[in-house]
Amino acid sequence: DNERLEGTEIEEFLRRLLKRPELEEIFHRYSGEDRVLSAPELLEFLEDQGEDGATLAHAQQLIQTYELNETAKQHELMTLDGFMMYLLSPEGDALNPAHTCMFQDMDQPLAHYFISSSHNTYLTDSQIQGLSSTEAYVRAFAQGCRCVELDCWEGPGGEPVIYHGHTLTSKILFRDVVQAVRDHAFTLSPYPVILSLENHCGLEQQAVMACHLRTILGDMLVTQALDSQNPEELPSPEVMPPEPQRSSKKGGLIFDHPGCTGGERGLTSSSQNTTCGRACTVRLKLRGPCAEVGFRKGDRRNKYTRRVWMGELEGVDLSECTSIRAKQISPELSALAVYCCATRLRTLRPAPVPPQPYQVSSLSERKAKKLIREAGNSFVRHNTRQLTRVYPSGLRMNSANYSPQEMWNSGCQLVALNFQTPGYEMDLNAGRFLVNGQCGYVLKPACLRQPDTNFDPESPGPPRTTLTIQVLTAQQLPKLNAEKPSSIVDPLVRVEIYGVPMDCARKETDYVLNNGFNPHWGQTLQFQLRAPELVLVRFVVEDYDTTSPNDFVGQFTLPLNSLKQGYRHIHLLSKDGASLSPATIFVHIRVQH
């Protein structure tokens, strides 16, 4: 009648709860009949795991770190409990612990990095009637974002506001967003932040914007070119504090030629965080309101007017525009121009005069896909020297995202996503920037950095790598409906490969009926990869359903190059990226190059 556990019953319950037959089998394979691992036996396991530089001293250190029994520890022995603790620790994780710290070269030009980027950063929900909030910027920075967007519009009382123009989204003050940038931009990462300003304000409020940028950011804001040994390249993330203004700027000065020659023009500056010694770059995209745009007689005004009014100038030919002039741009705002000049990407054919590295092209996902499809290698080469920003199509009214992977395949650096919209797209973004200390900068593969590269994501060559994943078991998967005691999951595991188109694949296990506690599969999934340096691996657990789409249980995404071999645990995350601890998948991984 008593449903409570007491005394020895609790011990037995915990023993059953923690029992891992598959780990016991692996442990006994190496420990032999004495059922404890000596340091040499543990070293043998580490070598079979593919642990680089495994030594006897390292094995001894693992015993001292993870063994729970003091007597065993004194004799340099590891029990089954210690072995389980080790495999469940970060050192037994599928993610290489060395890659969680900053480990990449940060002295290369900005164009050589993928940069975590947000679109419509101020929104917390739908871009039609959602809430705008400075907290959205705080959350983006907390996720390692290094490029945030500010859509600036005329506000009451002479104060510019930020919101999604011509929609029902709420409005926030421009100055409040700049203060949020000042307070939070460098809490997680010391490296440059790009503020992408889409300006719809008149001259007076442009001057107010410039005043807020200068007074609020102070000397975080770099308003002069950084001294560079090679002015033909963008500076690196490891930029030094700005030196006193010199007579000739080396970073490229925007609006020296203010006449309207393209669909988009921009100002840029960089900001310097005095406490961390890193720079914050500001890209100002200045777009004239419809009322200030004129066209010559006989032009195609009707076709383009609405797009100009909505601020979607990318891809629109304004070569006949006569009234967008420098007078529309506040000199105070113009004075902030240093890096990242927004410019229209007209052609990828070699020009008589090479484009300046500070020129940034901003492309819709549709235009970027067209370039990838029609000019693959030329687009890759373009992105070895210049920054390219890609943003979601205007047709995505529900703030949905596109897959960032195909943009990264071509070397696009600023692949902007709606951070407020969970889904596999944001999982990929989190996985891409999970490494290198989550600083928001990840060095592109060598094939995307070399100016004369022959790499084309549409034609990557033959397979070079075989990835073999044996899905063994899962542990303590969450119920999807906690209010229903019978809501036990029927789990399956799917492994998804994201890379160049010919590498993209997904394979899954069978489902296990009514077992979220310790389901067992023992199934092997294998993939042939042509461009492994670009691959992201996404582990997904779903609840199988015969009559409707499977329900999402958890996932974890990471770069193939950061995936450790051997027996590893995958620690699952929820749909919004939160930990589902203690839910894990236990796998064996083998990578053959």
SULCOR-V830512 format. One record per residue. N is the residue number from 0. PSI is psi as a letter, one per 30 degrees, with the letter a starting at -180 (999 if undefined). Layout:
n->{N N}
psi->{PSI PSI}
//
This chain:
n->{0 1 2 3 4 5 6 7 8 9 10 11 12 13 14 15 16 17 18 19 20 21 22 23 24 25 26 27 28 29 30 31 32 33 34 35 36 37 38 39 40 41 42 43 44 45 46 47 48 49 50 51 52 53 54 55 56 57 58 59 60 61 62 63 64 65 66 67 68 69 70 71 72 73 74 75 76 77 78 79 80 81 82 83 84 85 86 87 88 89 90 91 92 93 94 95 96 97 98 99 100 101 102 103 104 105 106 107 108 109 110 111 112 113 114 115 116 117 118 119 120 121 122 123 124 125 126 127 128 129 130 131 132 133 134 135 136 137 138 139 140 141 142 143 144 145 146 147 148 149 150 151 152 153 154 155 156 157 158 159 160 161 162 163 164 165 166 167 168 169 170 171 172 173 174 175 176 177 178 179 180 181 182 183 184 185 186 187 188 189 190 191 192 193 194 195 196 197 198 199 200 201 202 203 204 205 206 207 208 209 210 211 212 213 214 215 216 217 218 219 220 221 222 223 224 225 226 227 228 229 230 231 232 233 234 235 236 237 238 239 240 241 242 243 244 245 246 247 248 249 250 251 252 253 254 255 256 257 258 259 260 261 262 263 264 265 266 267 268 269 270 271 272 273 274 275 276 277 278 279 280 281 282 283 284 285 286 287 288 289 290 291 292 293 294 295 296 297 298 299 300 301 302 303 304 305 306 307 308 309 310 311 312 313 314 315 316 317 318 319 320 321 322 323 324 325 326 327 328 329 330 331 332 333 334 335 336 337 338 339 340 341 342 343 344 345 346 347 348 349 350 351 352 353 354 355 356 357 358 359 360 361 362 363 364 365 366 367 368 369 370 371 372 373 374 375 376 377 378 379 380 381 382 383 384 385 386 387 388 389 390 391 392 393 394 395 396 397 398 399 400 401 402 403 404 405 406 407 408 409 410 411 412 413 414 415 416 417 418 419 420 421 422 423 424 425 426 427 428 429 430 431 432 433 434 435 436 437 438 439 440 441 442 443 444 445 446 447 448 449 450 451 452 453 454 455 456 457 458 459 460 461 462 463 464 465 466 467 468 469 470 471 472 473 474 475 476 477 478 479 480 481 482 483 484 485 486 487 488 489 490 491 492 493 494 495 496 497 498 499 500 501 502 503 504 505 506 507 508 509 510 511 512 513 514 515 516 517 518 519 520 521 522 523 524 525 526 527 528 529 530 531 532 533 534 535 536 537 538 539 540 541 542 543 544 545 546 547 548 549 550 551 552 553 554 555 556 557 558 559 560 561 562 563 564 565 566 567 568 569 570 571 572 573 574 575 576 577 578 579 580 581 582 583 584 585 586 587 588 589 590 591 592}
psi->{f j g k k k b f e e e e e e e e e f k i e e e e e e e f e f f a f f g k k l e e e e e e e e e f f g j k g k l e e e e e e e e f e f k f j e e e e f g h k k l e e e e e e e f f l f f g l f k j e f f f l j f l j g g l l e f g k k k k k k k h f f k f b k g e g l k k k f f e e e e e e f g g k f j l k j j k l k l l g g k k l k l j k g a g k l k l k e e e e e e e e e f f f g e e k g l k k k j j j j k g l a e e f e e e e e e e e e e e f b g f j j g l k k k k f i f f l l l l f h k l k k l k k l e k k f f k k l g e i f l j f a f k l l l l l l l k j f e f g l l j k k k j j j k k l e f g k l l l k g a h e e e f e e e e e f g i f k f k j g f g k f g j l f f f k k e e e e f f k d l h k k l k j e l g k k l e j k l k f f k k k j k l e e e e e e e e e f h d e e e e e e f f f l k k k k l k k f f i f g g l l l k f e f e e f g g k e i j k l j f f j l l f e f e e e e e e g f l h g h f f k k k l l e f g f k e g k g k j f f i f a l k f k k k k j j j d l l k h k l k f j f f j f g h k l i k l k k k k k k b l e f f k l k k l l l l k k h j f e h k k e h k k k k k k k e i f f f k k k j k k k l j k k f f l k k k k e l l k k l k e f g k k l a k l k j j l l a e g g l k g k g k l k k l k k k j j 999}
//
